[in-house]
Amino acid sequence: MKIFSILPWADWLALVCFFALWVGYAWFAKVLGQRRSSLLITTNRYRGYWMKQAAMRDPRMLDGLITQTLSNTPAFFSSTSILVIGGLFALLGTTDKATELMSEIPFAQATPLIVFEFKILVLVSIFVYAFFRFSWCMRQYTFVALVIGAMPPPSDFKSGKFDALEYADRAAAMVGAAAETFNDGLRAYYFSFAALAWFISPLAMVLGTGAVVAILYSREFHSEVLKVLRD
């Protein structure tokens, strides 16, 4: 309860605005992406193409290699999240020196020690969330490998013994779920930079969060990559 009385109202307002914009943008991107193809929705279409090709391909070593390559990226970010969390906890042991350093930065707001530690814990929670999303993404890619490995041979699909489209759709849904989970973790990294601006001032945090939302929107709905994939 002590932190509720020590943290100024401007900081609470900035924190609420930060999480509201994060959650709000995630909801907005998911809803708008259904009506106007986002980068995730567009790439999901290519994932569907991939799995239709995989269903008729024999052997499927290429698909296994692609799945392994895709799982390497969340594995990297998952390990990085652990390192960042460890570094932030180490920073908690030297908060007095860190506050002195921050006070020398121009436009930085003077921050009591307990408030500074609270801001670090908020950063820790962001990277903990990112770790769980990335680690779950890794597990999902193992499920994708299982689904690909369980696909019947192309001859069984051609004979009508199994439905190739059903298997392809199921595998594509798994890959799409893994990609969406990875996207959640990557957004956490983007918003962590906005949270860093909180150490300067609440206004800097709000402006940083708005900048992150604008960057994410431009990349997910107006990027050059999206235009190429749509064409």
N, C-alpha and C positions, 0 to 999 in steps of 0.2 A: 504493500500500500504506500510505501514511502516514495516510490518513483512517481506515483500519480500526483503527489503534491509538489514534487520537485520539478518535474518536467513542465516547461512553460506551455501555455495553451497553443501557441504558434507551432511548437514541435508536434503536439498531438494532432493538430489540424493537418500538418504536412504528412504525418504518418498515415492518417486516415485517407488522405488524398492519394498517397502513394499506392496503398493496397487497393483502393477503389478503382484507380486507373488500371492497375495490373489485372484485377479480376474482370473489370468491365471490358477491357480490350480483349481478353481471352474469350469472353462470351460474344462480343461483337464480331471478332474474327471467325468464330465458329458459325454464327448465324448468317453473317454476310457471305461467308465462303460457300454456303449452300446455294445461294441465289446468284452470286457472282464469283466464279471460280478463283479461289486463292491459290497460292503457290502449293500448299499442301494438297488441296483437292485436285489440282491439275496433275501433280506428280503421282497422286493415287491412281489416276487413269493409266499412267505409264506402268505403275506397279501391276495393274490388272493385265496389261499387255505382256509384261514379263512373265507372269504366272501362266498365262495361256500358252506362251512359247515353251515354258518349262514343262508343262503337262505333256507336250508332244515331242519333247527332246529326250534323247537317250544316247549316252548316259547323261546324268544331270550334274556332272562335276563342276561345270561353269556356274550353275546356280548356287551350288554350295560355296564356291569361292566368292561369289558376289555377296552372299549372306554373311560370310565371315568378314569380308571387307567392311560391310555396313555396320557390323557390330563393333568394329575397332574404334570408331569415333565415340560412341557413348562410353566405351570402356576408358578411353583417354580422359574424357570429361569427368567421369566418375572418380578416377584416381586423382585428377586435379582438384576436384571438390574436397576430397579428404585432406589434401595438402593445404588448401586455403583455410579450411576449418581449423586445422592444427596451427596455422600461422596466426589466425585471429585469436585463438585461445592463448597463444604465447604473448600476443599483444596485450591481453588483459593483465598480464603480470608486469607490464611496463607502461601502464596508462598515464602515470604522472609525467613521464618523459614525452609521451605522445601528445598529451594536452599542451605541453610547453611548445612542442614543435608546431602544432596546429595554430597556436596563438600568434605565431610569427608569419602566418600566411595572410596576405592582404585580403580584406573583406571577410575574414573568418570570424565567426561569432564566438565570444568567450563562452566556454562550456564547463560546468561543474564536473568533477571527476565521476560521480555516479551516473550522470547523464551521458557522459562519454562512453562509459562501460555499457550502458543500456543500448546505445547505438551500435556498439560492436556486437552485442548479442542479437540484435535485429539482423545484422549482416550474417552472423552464424546461422540463424534460422533460415535465411534465404538459401545459403549454400547447402544446408542439410536437406532442404526441399529438393534442390537441384540434384543432390546425390541420389536420393530415393527415386527420382524420375529417371535418371540416367541408368541406375542399376536395374530398374524394372524394364527399361528399354533393352538392356542386354539380355535379360531373361526372355523377353518376347522374341528376340531374334533367334534364341535357341529353339523356341517353339516353332518359328518359321522353318528352321532347318529340319525339325521333326516332321512338319507337314510336307515339306518337299521330299524328304526321305521316304515318307509313307505313300507317296503317289504311286499308283500302279504303273506298269510299263505302258508306253504308247499303244502297243498292240491291243491291250485290254480296253483302252478308250475307243480305238477304231472299231473294235468288234461290238461295241455297245454294252459291254459288261459293266463298265463304270461311266459315270457322267463327267467328262473332262471339264465342262464349264463349272460344275459344282465344286470340283476340287480346286480349280483355278481361282474362283471367287473366294473360297475359304482361305486359301493361301494369301491372296491379295489383301483380304481384310486383316489378316495377321500382320502383314508387312505395313499396312496403313496404320494400324494401331501402334506399332513400334515407332513409326515415324512421328505420329502425333505426340507420343510420350517424350520422344527426343526433343520435339519442338517446345514442349513445356519446360524441360530442363534448360534449353538454350535461352528461352525468354527470361528465366530466372537470372542467368548470367547478365543479360542486357539490363535488367532492372537493378541488379546489384551495383552497376555504375551510377545509377540515379541515387541509390541509397548512400553511396560514397559522398555525394554532394551534400548530404545532411550534415556532415562534419563541418561544412562551411557555414551553412545557415538553412533554416526551414524553407526559405524562398528558393534557394538554390536547389533543394531537393525537389520541390514542386516543378520548377522549370526543367530540371534534369529528367524527371519522370515524363513530362510532356514531350520532351525531345526524343526520349526512348520510344514512346508510343508512336510518334510521327515517323521515326526510322523504321520501326517494325511494320507499320502500315504501308509505307512506300515499298518496302522489300517484299511484302506478302501479296500486295495487290497492284503494284505499279512498277515492278522491277523489270529490267531488260531480260533477265532469265525467264520470267513468267511470259513475256511476249514471245520469246523464242519457243517455249514449250507449247503455248497456245497455237502458234502458227503450224 
